Amino acid sequence: MTDRTNRGRRPRAAVPPSPILETAPPELQPSAAPDLVCAFEYAGHRRCRMPRWEHHSAFCLLHAREEEQLLNSEEVGRELATLTGGFKTASDVNHVLGKLFTLRAQNRIGRRDAVVLTYMVQLLLQTLPTVRRETIDASGHDEWKALLNQMFGSKSKSAPNSGPAR
């Protein structure tokens, strides 16, 4: 059985590869000045081709911001901590919501993350009356007052006129 492409012809002699053909296209060649190009490497070992941002030692503006968000994520988590360490009072939830607003205004968290966290804060606010009732039912009113005193840092006695202000 003969090969249809050769049809009885003699096999070609091996031609040495041309150095011109072996060179990669310019976008795949290493840059003459690698310190001027972003050092971020994608999966598949491709590198970002954006120019390096002047305020970062290795990355373009986009990848420098992503790196900053990763490095600041632990700090952001600490900043979102509540006053009492839980979400049992409206002041706890309000404190977190205020911190969330500040972090978003400073562009330290993304818009989508802020939307999701704000929705979760809304759900927490809706459960606060149940949390208060459960705490009082399980531990008594004194335990609830102790929690409030711990949060506000005082042992204030309830005022005789503790109704809503008009």
Steps between C-alpha positions, in 0.01 A plus 500: 500500500651828391448834659265712284693822559831359382371276213825328443715810528824501683484625859612858545838570642500645847527875475662671795259737674538864417591728790250753366214250520596391851461844651175561682263784414592830669222477760638166620861611510642627826488875518821694460410680823313248720493744792266725302233230453261358762637185662157341560484147360168346397423129517665341200818703563394802293609838633302821512623736229386823661768751596618487860333762718746765613389466865550122518821303469361216287135535391279712279230712663234225474712225653645734763144577617414129508812431706413782739148362550641156580750643746236718665231232528610396849511861615153562353370198691636640825345840426159342446505344847210593723511681832406193706640233272152392389197628317260518792416869511404769255813689599716204394332483161503878458871509584574241230279680248687826565836328456372339181397841367844643580686208340292528183546877484877447525472239221658241728228246423332437169150612410364146475649402835346810657158414355514145636620612843232770518234241424636279779491797739134551406428137588681541831291805584181304435605230748594734788160494677515120505857500634400740778197291592703176503772656717246627751307168500815292548702716738263759634469873460810560714718314247365719219574814701850370577560453127389857432713633785801309367447650156458858613766472770280627777282365773239766461178458684189512290352847493148538642379633167652242263229523237567627149593865468244728340 
